[in-house]
Amino acid sequence: MRSTTLLALLALVLLYLVSGALVFQALEQPHEQQAQKELGVAQERFLKDHPCVSDQELGHFIKEVADALGGGANPDINSTSHSNYSAWDLGSAFFFSGTIITTIGYGNVALRTKAGRLFCIFYALVGIPLFGILLAGVGDRLGSSLRRGIGHIEAIFLKWHVPPALVRILSAVLFLLIGCLLFVLTPTFVFCYVEGWSKLEAIYFVVVTLTTVGFGDYVAGASPNQNFAAYQPLVWFWILLGLAYFASVLTTIGNWLRVVSRRTRAEMGGFTAQAASWTGTVTARVTQRGGPPEPPPPPEKERPLLPPPPCSAQPTGRPPSPALPEKAEPPSPPTASALDYPSENLAFIDESSDTQSERGCALPRAPRGRRRLPNPSRKPDRPRRPGRPRDKDMPV
């Protein structure tokens, strides 16, 4: 991730936190002040009704009650009606262990002994990674099962000639709806029936639990009236499946955002290239209008055909007959520099000469009675002095 993207994301998260803090402060602070006033009024009324109790004694008693409540004591329990109730029976302890490795940590029950706190440290260090591996496996298997079921529905839509883009959108919506129906709505009605909560309280507990926030103000199975021992372990298995589903949803959203980001980068790259091309074209047109038109660039000259290197091997057999030229041109006068000939002036060279030149041999002598064409890539021979005999081996 780039530094600018990271800083922008950090600024967005901080802005989100500040906005949430302002909203929660506006909603909860008046309620807190009202509760504090009601506590003060109740304390004054108690002191008036019981003048034998001093203000210091009442404050000390309230502090002891608060500590006992924080330690897991329940004021609704007495020694007669709930004599066998314990917050640390096997089912409750199993549920507490599950809240540790799932990192929910409701906080309604806390450890008070030093040995328990020391054991909790090592238990969490080993259990949290172990649960993470289990959660990844269950989420993969659960997501595959849901996608396989949705795939059959997609096949039905495709048979009905529904556009593929619309089918993808419908499959994503169905994936979310089925998961919310199984892991959010159904547990909400179950908790409303078993715990006696309202629908808002039940869905509040479901969302707070599956997001691993876990405030602890509402906890399933914490009521002393709950006598079913396997109730809280079953709640923990629901938490496992719900967390796995939400993990698969978050993974799908992350993959989708990654694909969208790649496509956006590719499209932006194409737009940038088009903008650069358009800018160059406009600049060139403005430059041509402002000044005299530039002459077209001269055509590139082709390299002249170099004479073949001399070959020490003697020509054998019959010399190949060269193609008859249409008209022989006289040799050009000697110049001080080499000449460049266009390609059409080299069309008279036959295929046999090209083949032999590639093999590294000189051109064969033309048969007697026929005039040989001058080689345009060679300079003309100097005129011989009069009276000098001509060498028979010298080529014409």
LINURLIN-V875231 format. One record per residue. N is the residue number from 0. RES is the residue in one small letter. OMEGA is omega in degrees with one decimal (* if undefined). Layout:
{{N;RES;OMEGA} {N;RES;OMEGA}}
This chain:
{{0;m;-179.1} {1;r;-178.9} {2;s;179.5} {3;t;177.9} {4;t;178.8} {5;l;178.6} {6;l;177.6} {7;a;177.8} {8;l;176.9} {9;l;178.6} {10;a;178.4} {11;l;178.9} {12;v;178.1} {13;l;176.9} {14;l;177.7} {15;y;178.6} {16;l;-179.4} {17;v;178.8} {18;s;176.5} {19;g;178.3} {20;a;179.7} {21;l;-179.2} {22;v;179.5} {23;f;177.8} {24;q;-179.8} {25;a;-177.3} {26;l;-170.6} {27;e;-176.7} {28;q;175.6} {29;p;178.3} {30;h;178.0} {31;e;179.5} {32;q;178.3} {33;q;178.0} {34;a;178.2} {35;q;177.6} {36;k;179.4} {37;e;176.7} {38;l;177.7} {39;g;178.6} {40;v;178.8} {41;a;178.4} {42;q;179.0} {43;e;179.2} {44;r;178.9} {45;f;179.5} {46;l;177.5} {47;k;180.0} {48;d;-179.5} {49;h;-177.5} {50;p;179.2} {51;c;-180.0} {52;v;-179.1} {53;s;179.7} {54;d;179.1} {55;q;179.2} {56;e;178.5} {57;l;177.3} {58;g;178.0} {59;h;178.6} {60;f;178.5} {61;i;178.6} {62;k;178.2} {63;e;177.4} {64;v;179.2} {65;a;177.5} {66;d;179.3} {67;a;177.1} {68;l;176.9} {69;g;178.4} {70;g;177.4} {71;g;178.8} {72;a;-178.6} {73;n;-177.8} {74;p;179.6} {75;d;-175.9} {76;i;171.6} {77;n;-172.6} {78;s;-176.1} {79;t;-173.3} {80;s;-176.8} {81;h;-175.7} {82;s;-178.2} {83;n;-177.5} {84;y;175.8} {85;s;176.7} {86;a;-178.2} {87;w;170.8} {88;d;-172.0} {89;l;179.1} {90;g;179.3} {91;s;177.6} {92;a;175.1} {93;f;178.7} {94;f;177.6} {95;f;177.0} {96;s;177.1} {97;g;177.2} {98;t;177.3} {99;i;-174.7} {100;i;174.7} {101;t;179.7} {102;t;176.3} {103;i;175.7} {104;g;-176.8} {105;y;179.4} {106;g;177.5} {107;n;174.7} {108;v;-177.5} {109;a;179.4} {110;l;-177.8} {111;r;-178.7} {112;t;179.3} {113;k;179.1} {114;a;178.2} {115;g;178.8} {116;r;178.7} {117;l;178.1} {118;f;-179.2} {119;c;179.9} {120;i;-178.4} {121;f;179.0} {122;y;179.1} {123;a;-179.2} {124;l;178.7} {125;v;-172.3} {126;g;-177.4} {127;i;175.3} {128;p;179.0} {129;l;177.9} {130;f;177.1} {131;g;177.4} {132;i;178.0} {133;l;-178.8} {134;l;178.4} {135;a;179.4} {136;g;179.6} {137;v;178.7} {138;g;177.3} {139;d;-179.2} {140;r;180.0} {141;l;178.1} {142;g;177.9} {143;s;179.5} {144;s;179.3} {145;l;179.4} {146;r;177.1} {147;r;177.3} {148;g;178.7} {149;i;178.1} {150;g;176.5} {151;h;177.3} {152;i;176.5} {153;e;178.5} {154;a;178.0} {155;i;178.5} {156;f;179.8} {157;l;175.1} {158;k;177.2} {159;w;177.5} {160;h;173.5} {161;v;180.0} {162;p;-177.8} {163;p;179.1} {164;a;177.9} {165;l;178.4} {166;v;177.9} {167;r;179.5} {168;i;179.7} {169;l;178.9} {170;s;177.5} {171;a;178.5} {172;v;178.3} {173;l;177.4} {174;f;178.8} {175;l;-177.3} {176;l;180.0} {177;i;178.6} {178;g;178.3} {179;c;178.2} {180;l;-176.2} {181;l;-169.2} {182;f;179.2} {183;v;-174.3} {184;l;-179.7} {185;t;175.3} {186;p;178.5} {187;t;179.6} {188;f;177.3} {189;v;179.5} {190;f;175.8} {191;c;-178.0} {192;y;-173.7} {193;v;-174.2} {194;e;-177.7} {195;g;179.1} {196;w;170.6} {197;s;-179.7} {198;k;177.7} {199;l;178.9} {200;e;-179.0} {201;a;-179.5} {202;i;173.9} {203;y;177.7} {204;f;-179.5} {205;v;-177.3} {206;v;-180.0} {207;v;179.7} {208;t;-175.9} {209;l;172.1} {210;t;178.8} {211;t;175.0} {212;v;172.0} {213;g;178.6} {214;f;179.6} {215;g;177.1} {216;d;173.4} {217;y;-179.1} {218;v;179.7} {219;a;178.1} {220;g;-179.4} {221;a;-178.9} {222;s;177.7} {223;p;-179.4} {224;n;-179.4} {225;q;-175.6} {226;n;-178.5} {227;f;-172.0} {228;a;-177.2} {229;a;-176.4} {230;y;-178.9} {231;q;171.8} {232;p;175.9} {233;l;175.4} {234;v;179.2} {235;w;177.4} {236;f;172.8} {237;w;177.5} {238;i;178.6} {239;l;-179.0} {240;l;178.9} {241;g;177.5} {242;l;178.1} {243;a;178.6} {244;y;-179.6} {245;f;175.7} {246;a;177.5} {247;s;177.2} {248;v;179.3} {249;l;176.7} {250;t;178.3} {251;t;178.4} {252;i;178.0} {253;g;177.0} {254;n;179.0} {255;w;177.8} {256;l;178.0} {257;r;178.3} {258;v;178.6} {259;v;179.1} {260;s;178.3} {261;r;178.7} {262;r;179.3} {263;t;177.3} {264;r;179.1} {265;a;178.9} {266;e;177.8} {267;m;175.6} {268;g;176.2} {269;g;177.3} {270;f;179.4} {271;t;178.7} {272;a;177.7} {273;q;178.6} {274;a;178.2} {275;a;177.4} {276;s;178.4} {277;w;178.8} {278;t;178.1} {279;g;178.9} {280;t;179.2} {281;v;179.1} {282;t;178.8} {283;a;178.9} {284;r;178.6} {285;v;178.7} {286;t;178.9} {287;q;177.7} {288;r;-177.4} {289;g;-176.4} {290;g;178.9} {291;p;-179.6} {292;p;-180.0} {293;e;178.7} {294;p;179.5} {295;p;-179.1} {296;p;-179.5} {297;p;178.9} {298;p;-179.8} {299;e;-179.6} {300;k;177.9} {301;e;-179.7} {302;r;179.4} {303;p;178.8} {304;l;-178.0} {305;l;177.5} {306;p;-179.2} {307;p;179.7} {308;p;-179.9} {309;p;-180.0} {310;c;-178.8} {311;s;-178.8} {312;a;179.7} {313;q;176.1} {314;p;-176.4} {315;t;174.1} {316;g;-178.7} {317;r;177.7} {318;p;178.9} {319;p;-178.2} {320;s;177.9} {321;p;178.1} {322;a;-178.3} {323;l;177.6} {324;p;177.6} {325;e;-179.3} {326;k;179.6} {327;a;178.6} {328;e;178.7} {329;p;179.2} {330;p;179.8} {331;s;179.8} {332;p;-179.9} {333;p;178.2} {334;t;-176.7} {335;a;-177.6} {336;s;179.3} {337;a;-177.8} {338;l;174.8} {339;d;-177.7} {340;y;173.7} {341;p;-171.1} {342;s;-177.6} {343;e;177.5} {344;n;-179.9} {345;l;-174.7} {346;a;-177.2} {347;f;-179.0} {348;i;-175.4} {349;d;-175.9} {350;e;-178.8} {351;s;178.7} {352;s;177.4} {353;d;-179.5} {354;t;-179.9} {355;q;178.0} {356;s;176.3} {357;e;178.0} {358;r;177.2} {359;g;-179.3} {360;c;178.4} {361;a;178.4} {362;l;178.4} {363;p;179.0} {364;r;178.8} {365;a;178.4} {366;p;-178.8} {367;r;-178.7} {368;g;177.8} {369;r;-178.4} {370;r;-179.9} {371;r;-180.0} {372;l;176.0} {373;p;177.4} {374;n;-176.1} {375;p;-179.3} {376;s;179.1} {377;r;175.6} {378;k;179.0} {379;p;178.7} {380;d;177.0} {381;r;179.4} {382;p;179.1} {383;r;176.1} {384;r;179.7} {385;p;176.7} {386;g;-180.0} {387;r;179.9} {388;p;-176.8} {389;r;178.0} {390;d;-177.7} {391;k;-178.1} {392;d;-178.6} {393;m;179.4} {394;p;-179.7} {395;v;*}}
